[in-house]
Amino acid sequence: MTGNRRRPGQSPFPLAAGAEAPPFALSDAPYSRLALNDLRGRDVVVVFYVADWHPVATAQLARYQELLPELGRRGAAIVGISTDATWSHESFARAFGITFPLLADDSPPGAVARLYGVHVPETGRSRRALFVINADGIVSWSAVFPDALDPGLDGVLSALERLGTERAGASIGDGGPPADHVG
């Protein structure tokens, strides 16, 4: 059974909530790299998608582009990751008006997808998956979807809302005035 054979560093299952997000640094343009650490201190939505120009990915990423203002209001960043090369990402982003980073998991192909447990060895590509990573680098929500399904953004927005609520609750308990304090 091929599912039981794993390479070192490959997660057997997609990372679940509570796991530390594996660091990565991938090309977002020729001679330019973006690292997960560069986004530390912000919640990050990591979108693994099958390929540039894939019909479902095209619709999915275009919808995420439309929702960038909403993600920004929540203080979240978003990055897309596929095994396509940066030149493909640049052309794809230009054609569809995508302004958030599309990262090339291409050297070696699928290395980051393996770390997140979403690599498909038979195709060399990643599964369609979403991860919400909190400002401390911990996965707070993840989901994997069939290649033909656009997962939308409802799960991501709910996860970001929970993170905001948790932070608000933590700040109340971190030495601020009690909730029933009247000034």
C-alpha positions in Angstrom: 0.0 0.0 0.0 1.7 3.2 -1.1 0.0 5.3 1.6 2.3 3.7 4.2 5.5 4.5 2.5 6.7 7.9 3.6 9.9 9.9 3.0 11.7 11.4 5.9 10.1 14.8 6.8 6.8 13.8 5.2 3.8 14.0 7.5 1.4 11.0 7.2 -1.7 13.2 7.5 -2.5 16.8 7.0 -1.4 18.9 9.9 -4.2 19.3 12.4 -5.0 22.1 14.8 -2.4 22.5 17.5 0.5 21.5 15.4 3.4 23.8 14.9 3.4 25.0 11.3 6.6 23.9 9.6 8.7 26.8 8.4 9.2 27.4 4.7 10.9 29.9 2.4 9.7 29.7 -1.2 10.1 31.8 -4.3 7.3 34.3 -5.0 9.1 35.8 -8.0 12.5 35.2 -9.6 15.2 36.1 -7.1 12.7 36.8 -4.3 11.6 34.5 -1.5 8.9 34.7 1.1 9.3 32.8 4.4 6.5 31.9 6.8 8.7 33.6 9.4 8.3 36.9 7.5 4.6 36.8 8.4 5.2 36.0 12.1 2.9 38.1 14.3 0.0 37.9 11.9 -2.5 35.1 11.2 -1.7 33.5 7.9 -4.0 31.6 5.5 -2.0 29.0 3.6 -3.8 27.8 0.4 -2.3 24.7 -1.2 -3.8 24.3 -4.7 -3.4 21.8 -7.5 -2.0 24.0 -10.2 -2.1 27.4 -11.9 -4.7 27.4 -14.7 -6.6 24.5 -13.1 -10.3 25.6 -13.5 -11.2 25.1 -9.8 -8.0 26.8 -8.6 -8.7 29.8 -11.0 -12.1 30.3 -9.4 -10.9 29.7 -5.9 -8.0 32.1 -6.0 -10.1 34.8 -7.8 -12.6 34.6 -4.9 -9.8 34.9 -2.3 -8.6 38.0 -4.2 -12.1 39.5 -3.9 -12.0 38.8 -0.1 -8.6 40.3 0.5 -10.1 43.4 2.1 -12.0 41.2 4.6 -8.8 39.2 5.4 -7.0 42.5 5.9 -9.7 43.8 8.3 -9.0 40.7 10.3 -5.2 41.3 10.2 -4.6 38.1 8.2 -2.2 37.5 5.3 -2.8 34.9 2.6 -0.4 32.9 0.4 -1.0 30.4 -2.3 1.3 27.4 -2.8 1.6 25.0 -5.7 4.4 23.1 -7.4 4.2 25.4 -10.4 7.3 27.6 -11.1 7.4 31.3 -10.4 7.1 32.2 -14.1 3.8 30.3 -14.2 2.6 32.0 -11.0 3.5 35.5 -12.5 1.6 34.8 -15.7 -1.4 33.3 -13.9 -1.6 36.1 -11.3 -1.4 38.8 -14.0 -4.1 37.1 -16.1 -6.5 36.9 -13.1 -5.5 40.0 -11.1 -4.1 38.0 -8.1 -2.1 40.3 -5.9 -1.4 38.0 -2.9 1.8 35.9 -3.1 1.8 32.7 -5.0 4.7 30.6 -3.9 6.6 28.0 -5.9 7.0 24.7 -4.1 9.2 23.4 -6.9 12.7 22.9 -5.5 12.4 20.0 -4.8 8.9 19.7 -6.1 6.3 19.3 -3.3 8.8 19.6 -0.4 6.6 22.0 1.6 3.4 20.1 0.7 5.1 17.0 2.2 5.8 18.8 5.4 2.1 19.8 5.7 0.9 16.3 4.8 -0.8 17.3 1.5 1.6 16.0 -1.2 0.4 13.5 -3.8 3.4 11.4 -4.8 1.6 10.0 -7.9 1.1 13.4 -9.4 3.9 15.4 -7.8 1.4 18.0 -6.8 -0.4 19.0 -3.6 -3.9 18.3 -2.6 -6.3 21.2 -2.3 -5.9 22.2 1.3 -6.4 25.2 3.6 -4.5 26.0 6.8 -5.0 28.9 9.2 -1.8 29.5 11.1 -2.0 31.8 14.1 0.4 34.7 14.9 2.5 32.4 17.0 3.0 29.8 14.2 0.5 27.2 15.4 -2.0 25.6 13.0 -5.5 26.7 14.4 -7.5 25.1 11.6 -7.0 22.9 8.5 -9.0 21.1 5.9 -8.4 19.1 2.8 -10.8 19.0 -0.2 -11.2 17.0 -3.4 -9.4 18.5 -6.3 -12.7 19.3 -8.1 -14.2 21.2 -5.1 -13.8 24.9 -4.5 -13.6 25.0 -0.7 -14.7 28.6 -0.4 -13.6 30.7 2.6 -16.2 30.1 5.2 -14.0 27.7 7.3 -11.1 30.1 7.1 -13.2 33.1 8.1 -14.7 31.1 11.1 -11.2 30.1 12.2 -10.0 33.7 12.0 -13.0 34.9 14.0 -12.2 32.3 16.7 -8.6 33.5 16.8 -9.8 37.1 17.2 -12.2 36.1 20.0 -9.5 34.1 21.8 -7.1 37.1 21.6 -9.8 39.4 22.9 -10.5 37.1 25.8 -6.8 36.7 26.5 -6.3 40.4 26.6 -9.1 40.8 29.2 -7.4 38.3 31.4 -3.9 39.7 30.9 -4.0 42.4 33.6 -6.6 44.7 32.0 -9.6 45.9 34.1 -12.1 43.2 34.9 -15.0 42.9 32.4 -17.4 44.2 35.0 -15.2 47.2 35.9 -16.9 50.5 35.6 -14.6 53.5 35.0 
